[in-house]
Structures are given as structure tokens and as C-alpha cells.
Amino acid sequence: MVPDIQQQLADYSATLNNQLAPLLSASKINVPEPLHTAVLYSLQAPGKRLRPYLVERSYALAGGRHYSPHSIAWAVECAHVFTLIHDDLPCMDDAQLRRGQPANHRVFGEAMAVLAGDALLALAFELLARQEWSRNREMTAELAGAIGWSGVIGGQVADLQGERQAPALDLVNYIHQQKTARLIVCALRLGALAADAPVQVFNKLEEYGWALGMAFQITDDLLDETGAPGALGKDTRRDAARAKQTYPAVMGREASIHQGQELIQQATLALADFGPEAEDLRSLAQYIMNRTN
């Protein structure tokens, strides 16, 4: 039976959300209330929880059984939400909507949004550091590299610098790899590290992650051209307005769709050795390319 991946993500999100209050309780000592409210506003906003889901499924597929990776999953989500808050700032993309609600800075002001994002990034590393996984040091370095200047932050710089330049495929690939795919790969790598996976399992999960992450961003580029803010939960048609580097700008719509489909095939093939246990991740790959939000 083919899994209903949207329902699985919804069920997983509900389960994960139940873990949030206990995780935050140990970190809330002396937190100013306005900051706490701003952090929770974005952290509790409805989202797919894709990256946390990949942490936990990677852990299971790599043979992890003894511990719950919820804290690792939340660490990745905290880091991801940090990137969203900062990406939306007026000095960055100046977005008005995120996950179906006003962007953080629209509600709490730019200064508090910056601090909420900073707090979430620090919390991500606190959650990782509190764990006693055998490869915890590698896991911390993995998340730092994915977020830092050779990861999401570096990709954001390239994204800003690429505005109003002539569309270039090499630049688009770099931006998408760093801003989107890198953190998705990180989620899978963290789950595999927590499970102390053998190299061949680790490599296949990473291969799946790169293909999935690039396909995810291609779909985002396409939806920005055709989607409605109400359906997507965020601003649309901003890429063209800011002359951003996107796949449709470089390749056109049809070629972008074809490229995305090829990446989904690559992602699916990478899971061949995992058998039926990875059927949800195969369905996830198809969902990513065909999603409407």
C-alpha cells in the first residue's frame, strides 16, 4: 500500500508538537516574555515539519532503535525556523507572510524578530548539546556547517548578491544547494549519525537528501510564479519582482519541471536498498514535486 504521506506528516507533526513544551521548559529560565512569545509564534506556526520527519525516519532506516531522536528533530526545526524569520526581514526578502500568518517582524518588530531568530539558533545547539549520543560532537558540527557561512547563510548571501544579475545556472544551483538542500541533507545525516549508521547507509540517505532538497526548491520556484498566497501561506511572485536567481528564470517552466522530475527519480533510486521500509520516503519525494503549498 502506498502511504498517504500528507497524512503521515500531519500525524507526525501533531506528535512532535506534544514534545515541544517539555523540551523548552529546561531552557526557559529567565527568558523575557516578549522574546518567548515571539519565538513560539514562529516555532508553533503550522508547517510540514519535513526536516524533523527526515531526522526520525533516517534514524529508523539506519537501524536506530534505543532512543527517541525528538530532541535532534526539534534542533533541526529550530535552526530552520531561525532561517525563515531572518529570511523574511525587511533587510533580506521583506516578506509579509510565512506559514499562513504575518511574518514575525510584522507582529513583533524587526529587532525582536532578529533576536527571536538568534534565540532559536542558540536553542538548536542547546538541544543537541544536552544529548548523550555517541557521535554528538559530529552531529553538532554537522548542524553548524549546514547553517553557517558554507551553508544556509552563505547561500543567503549569494541569493542577495544574485538579485538583478543575469540568470546563471551555476549560481542557481549553488544558492539552492546551500539555502535549501543543505539543511535537508543535514536532517538525514543527523538521523544516520545518531544511529551510528554504516557508511553505505549514510551515503544513500545523503544522496536521497540532495536530490530531494533540490527538487523541493525547484517546486518552490515554480509555485512562486503560479501559486496564491492563501494556498501557499507565504508571499508569491516576489522572485521575479526582485529578479532573483531561480530555475524558471534560467531554464523556463517546462525544463524546470523536467529537471525536478529527474531529481525525484534520483531520490527514489537512492532508496532502493532500503526496501518497503522506505516507502514513505519514496512517496514523500513524489509529494514534494507535486505539492501545491
C-alpha positions as CSV (number, residue, x, y, z in Angstrom):
1,M,0.0,0.0,0.0
2,V,1.3,3.5,-0.9
3,P,1.5,5.6,2.2
4,D,-0.7,8.8,2.5
5,I,2.4,10.9,3.1
6,Q,0.5,14.1,3.7
7,Q,-1.5,12.4,6.5
8,Q,1.7,10.8,7.9
9,L,3.3,14.3,8.0
10,A,0.3,15.7,9.7
11,D,0.2,12.9,12.3
12,Y,3.9,13.2,12.9
13,S,3.6,17.0,13.3
14,A,1.0,16.5,16.0
15,T,3.2,14.0,17.8
16,L,6.2,16.3,17.6
17,N,4.4,19.3,18.8
18,N,3.5,17.4,22.0
19,Q,7.2,17.2,22.7
20,L,7.8,21.0,22.5
21,A,6.7,22.2,25.9
22,P,8.9,19.7,27.9
23,L,11.9,20.5,25.6
24,L,11.5,24.2,26.2
25,S,10.9,24.0,29.9
26,A,14.6,23.4,30.7
27,S,15.6,26.4,28.6
28,K,13.0,29.0,29.7
29,I,14.7,30.2,32.9
30,N,14.8,34.0,33.0
31,V,13.6,34.3,29.4
32,P,11.9,37.7,28.8
33,E,8.2,37.2,28.0
34,P,8.2,39.2,24.7
35,L,11.1,37.0,23.4
36,H,9.4,33.8,24.5
37,T,6.2,34.8,22.7
38,A,8.0,35.8,19.5
39,V,9.9,32.5,19.5
40,L,6.8,30.4,20.0
41,Y,4.9,32.4,17.4
42,S,7.1,31.2,14.7
43,L,8.1,27.8,16.2
44,Q,4.4,26.8,16.6
45,A,3.2,28.1,13.3
46,P,1.7,25.3,11.1
47,G,4.4,23.7,8.9
48,K,5.1,20.4,7.2
49,R,7.8,19.5,9.8
50,L,9.6,17.9,6.8
51,R,13.1,18.2,8.2
52,P,12.3,16.8,11.7
53,Y,10.5,14.0,10.0
54,L,13.6,13.2,7.9
55,V,15.7,13.1,11.1
56,E,13.5,10.5,12.7
57,R,13.0,8.4,9.5
58,S,16.7,8.4,8.8
59,Y,17.4,7.3,12.3
60,A,15.0,4.4,11.9
61,L,16.2,3.4,8.5
62,A,19.8,3.4,9.7
63,G,18.9,0.9,12.4
64,G,18.4,3.3,15.4
65,R,16.0,1.8,18.0
66,H,17.1,2.5,21.5
67,Y,16.4,6.2,21.9
68,S,14.0,8.9,20.7
69,P,15.5,11.4,18.4
70,H,12.8,14.0,19.1
71,S,15.4,16.5,20.5
72,I,17.5,16.2,17.4
73,A,14.4,16.7,15.3
74,W,13.5,19.8,17.2
75,A,17.1,21.1,17.0
76,V,16.8,21.0,13.2
77,E,13.4,22.6,13.2
78,C,14.6,25.4,15.5
79,A,17.5,26.1,13.1
80,H,15.2,26.0,10.1
81,V,12.7,28.5,11.7
82,F,15.7,30.8,12.5
83,T,16.4,30.9,8.8
84,L,12.8,31.6,7.9
85,I,12.5,34.5,10.4
86,H,15.7,36.1,9.2
87,D,14.9,35.5,5.5
88,D,11.7,37.4,5.9
89,L,13.3,40.5,7.4
90,P,13.0,43.9,5.5
91,C,16.7,43.9,5.0
92,M,16.5,40.4,3.4
93,D,13.4,39.4,1.4
94,D,11.0,41.8,3.2
95,A,8.2,39.1,3.2
96,Q,4.8,39.7,4.7
97,L,3.5,36.2,5.2
98,R,5.1,33.0,6.5
99,R,3.3,29.7,7.1
100,G,-0.1,31.3,6.7
101,Q,0.4,34.1,9.2
102,P,2.1,37.5,9.2
103,A,5.9,37.3,9.2
104,N,7.5,37.5,12.7
105,H,8.8,41.0,12.2
106,R,5.3,42.2,11.1
107,V,4.0,41.3,14.5
108,F,6.8,41.8,16.9
109,G,9.0,44.4,15.1
110,E,12.3,43.9,13.3
111,A,14.5,44.0,16.4
112,M,12.6,41.3,18.2
113,A,12.4,39.2,15.1
114,V,16.2,39.3,14.8
115,L,16.5,38.3,18.5
116,A,13.9,35.5,18.2
117,G,15.8,34.1,15.3
118,D,19.1,34.3,17.2
119,A,17.5,32.6,20.2
120,L,16.2,29.8,18.0
121,L,19.6,29.1,16.6
122,A,21.2,29.1,20.0
123,L,18.4,26.8,21.2
124,A,19.0,24.4,18.4
125,F,22.6,23.9,19.6
126,E,21.5,23.7,23.2
127,L,19.1,20.9,22.4
128,L,21.9,19.0,20.6
129,A,24.4,19.6,23.4
130,R,22.0,18.2,26.0
131,Q,22.0,14.8,24.3
132,E,24.5,12.0,25.0
133,W,24.7,10.3,21.6
134,S,28.0,8.6,20.9
135,R,28.6,10.9,17.9
136,N,27.2,14.1,19.5
137,R,30.3,16.1,18.6
138,E,30.0,15.2,14.9
139,M,26.3,16.0,15.0
140,T,26.9,19.5,16.4
141,A,29.5,20.2,13.7
142,E,27.1,18.9,11.1
143,L,24.3,21.3,12.0
144,A,26.8,24.2,12.4
145,G,28.2,23.5,8.9
146,A,24.7,23.3,7.4
147,I,23.6,26.6,8.8
148,G,26.9,28.6,8.7
149,W,28.8,30.5,6.1
150,S,29.3,27.5,3.9
151,G,25.7,26.5,4.3
152,V,22.4,28.4,4.5
153,I,23.9,31.7,5.5
154,G,26.4,31.6,2.6
155,G,23.6,30.7,0.3
156,Q,21.6,33.6,1.5
157,V,24.5,35.9,0.7
158,A,24.7,34.5,-2.8
159,D,20.9,34.9,-3.1
160,L,21.1,38.6,-2.2
161,Q,24.1,39.2,-4.5
162,G,22.5,37.4,-7.4
163,E,19.5,39.7,-7.5
164,R,19.2,41.7,-10.7
165,Q,22.2,39.8,-12.2
166,A,21.7,37.8,-15.5
167,P,20.3,34.4,-14.6
168,A,23.1,31.8,-14.4
169,L,22.6,28.0,-13.8
170,D,25.8,27.6,-11.7
171,L,24.7,30.3,-9.4
172,V,21.1,29.0,-9.1
173,N,22.5,25.5,-8.3
174,Y,24.8,27.0,-5.6
175,I,22.0,29.0,-4.0
176,H,19.6,26.2,-3.9
177,Q,22.1,23.6,-2.7
178,Q,23.1,25.9,0.2
179,K,19.9,27.6,1.2
180,T,17.6,24.6,0.8
181,A,19.1,21.2,0.1
182,R,22.0,21.5,2.7
183,L,19.7,21.5,5.7
184,I,17.5,18.7,4.3
185,V,20.7,16.6,3.8
186,C,21.8,17.7,7.4
187,A,18.5,16.3,8.8
188,L,19.1,12.9,7.2
189,R,22.8,12.9,8.2
190,L,21.9,13.7,11.8
191,G,19.5,10.8,12.0
192,A,22.1,8.5,10.5
193,L,24.8,9.8,12.9
194,A,22.5,9.2,15.9
195,A,22.0,5.6,14.7
196,D,25.8,5.2,14.1
197,A,24.9,4.1,10.6
198,P,27.4,2.2,8.4
199,V,29.0,4.3,5.6
200,Q,26.9,2.7,2.8
201,V,23.6,3.6,4.5
202,F,24.9,7.0,5.4
203,N,25.8,7.7,1.7
204,K,22.5,6.5,0.3
205,L,20.5,8.7,2.7
206,E,22.7,11.7,1.8
207,E,22.2,11.0,-1.9
208,Y,18.4,11.0,-1.4
209,G,18.6,14.2,0.6
210,W,20.5,16.2,-2.1
211,A,18.0,15.1,-4.8
212,L,15.0,15.8,-2.6
213,G,16.3,19.2,-1.5
214,M,16.9,20.4,-5.0
215,A,13.6,19.2,-6.2
216,F,11.9,20.9,-3.2
217,Q,13.4,24.2,-4.2
218,I,12.6,23.8,-7.9
219,T,8.9,23.3,-6.8
220,D,9.2,26.4,-4.6
221,D,10.4,28.4,-7.6
222,L,7.6,27.2,-9.7
223,L,4.9,27.8,-7.0
224,D,6.2,31.4,-6.6
225,E,5.2,32.0,-10.2
226,T,1.9,30.3,-10.2
227,G,0.6,29.9,-6.6
228,A,-1.7,32.0,-4.5
229,P,-0.6,33.4,-1.1
230,G,-3.6,32.0,0.6
231,A,-2.8,28.5,-0.6
232,L,0.9,28.7,0.0
233,G,0.8,30.6,3.2
234,K,3.5,33.0,2.1
235,D,4.1,35.8,-0.4
236,T,4.2,34.9,-4.1
237,R,5.6,36.4,-7.3
238,R,8.4,38.0,-5.4
239,D,11.2,36.2,-7.2
240,A,10.5,37.9,-10.5
241,A,9.9,41.2,-8.8
242,R,13.3,41.1,-7.2
243,A,14.9,39.4,-10.2
244,K,16.1,36.5,-8.2
245,Q,18.1,33.6,-9.4
246,T,15.6,30.8,-10.0
247,Y,15.3,27.7,-12.1
248,P,12.4,29.1,-14.2
249,A,14.4,32.3,-14.8
250,V,17.3,30.2,-16.1
251,M,15.6,27.2,-17.8
252,G,12.0,28.1,-18.3
253,R,9.0,26.5,-16.7
254,E,8.9,23.2,-18.7
255,A,12.6,22.5,-18.4
256,S,12.4,23.2,-14.6
257,I,9.6,20.7,-14.2
258,H,11.6,18.1,-16.2
259,Q,14.7,18.8,-14.0
260,G,12.6,18.3,-10.9
261,Q,11.2,15.0,-12.1
262,E,14.7,13.7,-12.8
263,L,15.7,14.6,-9.3
264,I,12.8,12.8,-7.9
265,Q,13.8,9.7,-9.8
266,Q,17.3,10.0,-8.4
267,A,15.9,10.3,-4.9
268,T,13.8,7.2,-5.4
269,L,16.7,5.2,-6.8
270,A,18.8,6.1,-3.8
271,L,16.4,4.3,-1.5
272,A,16.4,1.0,-3.5
273,D,18.4,-0.9,-0.8
274,F,16.0,0.0,2.0
275,G,13.1,-1.9,0.6
276,P,9.5,-1.5,1.7
277,E,10.6,0.3,5.0
278,A,11.4,3.4,3.0
279,E,8.2,3.5,1.0
280,D,7.1,6.7,2.9
281,L,10.3,8.5,1.8
282,R,9.6,7.5,-1.8
283,S,6.1,8.8,-1.5
284,L,7.5,12.0,0.1
285,A,9.7,12.5,-3.0
286,Q,6.7,12.4,-5.3
287,Y,4.7,14.6,-3.0
288,I,7.5,17.2,-2.9
289,M,7.4,17.6,-6.7
290,N,3.6,17.6,-7.0
291,R,2.7,19.7,-3.9
292,T,0.6,22.8,-4.2
293,N,1.8,24.5,-1.0
